[in-house]
Each structure stands twice: as structure tokens, then as C-alpha cells.
Amino acid sequence: MLNVETNSLKMLDEQIAKIADGDKSALAVLYNCISVSVYSYALSVLKNRSDAEDVLHDTMLEVWRSAPGYQSMGKPMAWIITIARSLCLMNLRRKSRFSDEPLETAVYMPENEELTSEDKIVIRKCIETLGDSEREIVILHAVSGFKHREIAEILGLPLSTVLSKYNRAIKKLRKTLSDN
Amino acid sequence: MANKDIEQKIKSAFSKSVPDILDSVLQQCSEQKGTVIEMTENKKKKGLIYKIAAIAAAFVVLFGGTAAVLSMIGVNIVETKVFFDVNPSVEILLNRNERVLEVNALNSDGEKIIGDMDFKGTDLEVSVNALIGSMLQNGYLSDIANSILVSVDNGDPQKAAELQQRLVENINAIIGGASIDGAILSQTISHDSDISALAEQYGVSCSKAQLISDILAENSLLTFEELAGLSINELNVLRQSDGITNDNLQITGTPSTDRYIGEKSAWNKAVNHAADNAENQELKKDISNLICEKTDENISAADGKVKLDIENGKMVYEVEFMVSDYDYEYEIDAVTGDVVKYDRELDDDYRDSSGNKKTTGDSSNSSDNKSSTSNNNSSSSNNKSSSSNKKSSPSNNKSSSSGYIGEQKANDIAFKHAGVSVSSVNELETELDRENGTVVYDVSFSAGGYEYDYEINATTGKIARYDSEIDDDYRNGTDTKTSSNSKSSSNGKTTSNNKSSSSNDKSSSSNYIGEQKAKEIAFKHAGISGSSAKEFEAELDRENGVVIYDVSFSAGEYEYEYEINAITGEIFSHDKERD
């Protein structure tokens, strides 16, 4: 699973370098490290599990394609999430032209058997209670381990906005999860 | 629910949500790679031999590559991270079969431990044997430093706990095999961005950062910075000395303190030092009675206490005892036995009893009382008390013959630094004194509504310490001052009151937040209710030119001290000390 500690970042950089050389086992290692972050992020933005799956898939392909041109700035995760983000935005743009899907649990709730009923409540509350950008920020911080400053960079928002949205979101979640 | 708990729940729920689409990704990549080669070949119109080579290459990538990758899926994936911290810090990355994928050094000592050993593909147990063996061989684990921190990071807490247990048993056996009684701290950890940030900032592993954070959570007097430089054995000793336990931290064995001189030896060094510096035979005798001569004799709790602590990143014994109304506080270097710091002040009970209890050492009465507010200068009282009330006049240049700069020069240095003219100075006192073994001139005077106190190195003329505060008469007369304001009432300093009446504009007290507000700010920061605070004192003071409230009180087992900006209410400094 992803870990944005320095060592892990170094490890990701190494994998991307190997991927650039066509090493698919490195792509498998990378997938294991980043799939949770990418999928969770995509799910939080798209609120649709099948679209999120597509984004995870396409992000991996894009990494495979773009790895030779990747220049390490010590921020491999930010690079990957930026790819995922632009794929999400493309998906949203496409969606808004053709349909306006209602928000239904069945549409977004993942089907993994490991999910406990509490996990499902947490996911449902994240999707239904939080605003879109609040959710995006919370997932990037809680699941991917990005610092608020890094999230501000990725999303192109002022740090103060990220912090206040994050705090508001956590407050909402605390309340709604305690009510359950 | 704490933020951390909520984040953990989110992380856990979303982590389980991911569909496994790796096969499909890998397949698609192969197809793409094949296509790319074909397109290149078409475009560039290479000869037949190149075509065959390119297609063969595509097949290798497509089939051979895929087969190899598929067989490696799972075995090349990091499922668990194990961290060992002693002073060397290393991490071991494991796949799901507990085969080692990588071993990485997390500090330079870690590099020494790993050397040129190649662990890839080895069994975890083999790697642990080699790593711990290397730590023993290189002296990082020994009789005098027997602690190791073992940390396991695995998404599945049950698996992590099980592996933690096995590792502890395994390491215990290895260390025991070297005839060393190991002290093993172990924990399960998971990614925490705050811990990672601290680890990065201070250049320690996340596992050590977690341990340090746990210690700090229990002892707020310490700082991350000073703990980051300690070895695990030193942290373990501190943790034990403070009685810190944590639900997540499993502890086996006792950390070695063999490197240190021992509590008794530290106690005796402090007591001997105090006796050597006693100003009269009677006090010397009283102090000497505290010496612990027999090896099996325990230091009586009634006499005082001694405990291991840390000072400027060094392990010290903190020794405290009381003799003849004096509180002595020593810090003794735990390894060398040197006196690092010492301090003597008049006992609180004595001070609160309006001076009637005992009348010897009058002059030390004034200086000792002062030391309770300005904290640093109480050890200077030894010489003062013997020179009983003697005020030095400029002509009393008693030390010019001994290689010292002389009182006059010391005065000039102080006046210059304070920016006052000689003509504006009142109540000048200059005394030769001793501060932590260094001879200083203690110069105190008042000028322009302020009281100044300087310590000037008697040999070099360098200012060792200085303090200035608003003269008592300048303070807000309406404030409900508490009884401890001995400064204005006891010694002979305030005899000439005429100095303060003219320039009161400096402290226009109407702008100040008031004692009550300062008190509330301090209580809020300390997280205590007003009713639980005792021995409350608040004084208007000046720190680096800014008027502050100097607030102190005790609550529970702690003494608190705050400096609060008298106008903005901002907390300048705060200190919490065990009572």
C-alpha cells in the first residue's frame, strides 16, 4: 500500500525507473503500492465504483506509457495522483455531456467481500456527507498520507483552504459517525 | 473520536475497496508494447532481419515477460515492513511469504550493520540472525546498551502482532546466546503523516519517531529534538525512569544502566560538591550527613531524590535534597560524574514564613528570594551570604589584585549594556560571586524605573547573564499581588523610593490585560481549572524590553511558569516542572 514516507517515495521512484525500461514486474510492485490511493481518490471524485476502476486501470497504463519521460522530483505519488486526477476530470466532463447519474449507494459502494458493515458506513458517510472537494482532501490525506501542503499543490488550492476544508470535513465525519 | 481514529477508519475502509485489476493492466501493457514495436517497424521500414528481431522482441515481452511477471506477482510485493532500531536503524521489506525483498539502512550506523550483506530472497529468520549478529559484533548491542526497538508495519494488525511476537522471541534468543540480558521494546506501527514528518525532520526512522512521540505524550518536559539524538537504550532508560508505559509498546527485560555511574555515586557527588561549597562548618556538617557510604544503603526518600534525566541531549542524574532550609538541585553527568549544573535556593516553606523562622544568612535571604523568580542565579548565594549585607562602594575594589577586571570595570560594562548613565544609577551593589564554578561580578542597580541585575565574568568581562525588570514601584498598584512578593518588602533595596515617582509613563497599566486575564490565559494553556491551581503568583515584569506578566502556580504534581505579553496576552514562554 502507498506510503508517502521518504523511503517509500524513493522506492516508487526506483520502480518507475524500472518501468521506463519496460520492467513489468516493477509495474506490478508499483500497482501494489499505489492502487489503494488511486482507486480511493477516483472513487471519492467520481462516486462511481466502475468509473473509479477504469481510472485506476487507465492510470496504470498512463504510468507505463509515460514512465520514460518521468523526471523524478522526489514526488512520484504527486505525479501519479495528478495523472489520476486528470483522468477523473475527463471522465466527469464526458459524464456531464451524456448523463446525470443519481447518487445511489449501489453505484458507488465497492463490492469487496472484506468490507465490514462499519467500513461501508464510513465509505457511505464520506461519499454522502462530505462536499466534493472536502472528500477529495480527506482521502488524499487519510488514505494516501499526503501532507496538507502537498494537497494544496496537487489541487492548486491555497493551503488555508485545504486546512479549513479538511477540518470541516473531519468535524462532519466525527458527528455523523458518532451518531451511528 | 480523535482525528486520527477517523482517518484510520477511512483508510481501513477504502483500503479494502480496491478491485484487483492487475492482470488486466499487465495484459494491456503487453499489448501496447507489442503494438508500439510493430508501428515503429512499419514507419521506419527496416529490413527483414530487423522485423524478425522486433517481432521476436515483442513476443518475449508479451509472453515471456508476462509469464515471468505473473509468477512474480505477490512475491515481489511488499506486504510487511520490519524495523530494527538500536542506534543503527534498518528496515526489512518482506513479501507475503516472509521472504526478504530488501534490507535498507535508515542511518549511517545502519549502513555499517548491513555492510555488503545481500539479503534479497532470504528467509526472514536468517536475515534477523545476520542483522542482530552484526549489531552484537559491532558493539551496538552489549551489556551496557542492551535495548532494541522492534517495529512491525503490516496492514493486517493481527498478522503484525503475531510477527512482532515471533521477532521478540527470536531476538531474545539471539541476544541471550551472546550472554546478554536483552531489553526489547516492540510495537506495531502504521503510516502516520505526523510521525513521518517528524522522522524526516529529525532524521530518524518512523519507528523511533513513534517511540519518541509516545514518550513525549507522557512527559511534556522533554522535546523531540533532544530525544532524537538518543539511542534506544537511552530512550528505554528514560522511559523506565519516568515510568512511561504505552498500550502499544511491549516491553521485555530491563535497559542497562551499567554505562552510568549509578544513583548512589551521583548522589554522593552532588552532596560532596554542596558540602565543599558550604559557607560555614555547621552547614557543611549537615550536608555531609547525607553522604551514602555503605553500598547497600538506599537513599532515603526523606533526604531527597535522584533520578536519571536528560539535559541538552546528555543523560544526567537529577539530584535533589534539602539541608538547613536550602533546596539543592544538581545535575550530574551520568557517564562522567561531572557536576553539569547546580542550584540552591531557599526552601519555599521558609520563604513563605515571612522570614521569621530563621535569621541566619540575611543577605542570602534577599538573593535567594530573587532566585525564585529569575530562576538562574540562586547558586550564587554562597558567597553573598558570607559577605553579609556588605554593599560595595566604587572604592571597594577588593579584587583588582587577583587578576579580575575589578568592580569599577564590571559596573561600567553593565551600565553600558543597560544604556544608562552613571548619574542615573541608584542602589548599586557589586559583589564578587561564583556561578557554576566561574567567578563573576554580580552587579545590581536601579535606573529609570527598572531594576537591573548583571553577572559579569570577573576574568573576561563578558556578560554571563542579565535581567531587568520594572521596579516594584512602577507596577500596577491595583493588582492583587500575592504574598510572595518579597522583593519589594524584605531586603534593603527599596529604601530610596524617590526614584520611581517621576517617570511612570513607561508602564501605563491601563493598556495591560490585567492579572486576571493573564491567569485565565495560563490556565487555559495548561489545561487546568482555576480551582485546581495553588500557590498562584503573578507579577508584572519586563523581558527583553517587553512588559509581561510573570505567572506561576502549581496544580497536581506540577509547577507551571508562564510569561505572558501584558498587552497582547500572547504567551512568550511556558515551563512545566514536576513539583
Interface residues (C-beta under 8 A of the other chain):
Chain A: M1 N3 V4 E5 T6 N7 M11 G22 K24 S25 L27 A28 V29 Y31 N32 C33 S35 V36 Y39 S40 L43 R49 E53 L56 H57 M60 L61 W64 R65 P110 E111 N112 E114 L115 E118 D119 K120 V122 I123 C126 V138 I139 H141 A142 V143 G145 F146 K147 I170 L173 R174 L177 S178
Chain B: M1 N3 I6 E7 Q8 K9 I10 K11 S12 A13 F14 S15 K16 S17 V18 P19 I21 L22 S24 V25 L26 Q28 C29 S30 Q32 K33 V61 G65 T66 A68 V69 M72 I73 N76 I77 V78 E91 E102 N104 L106 G155 H191 S193 S196 A197 A199 E200 C206
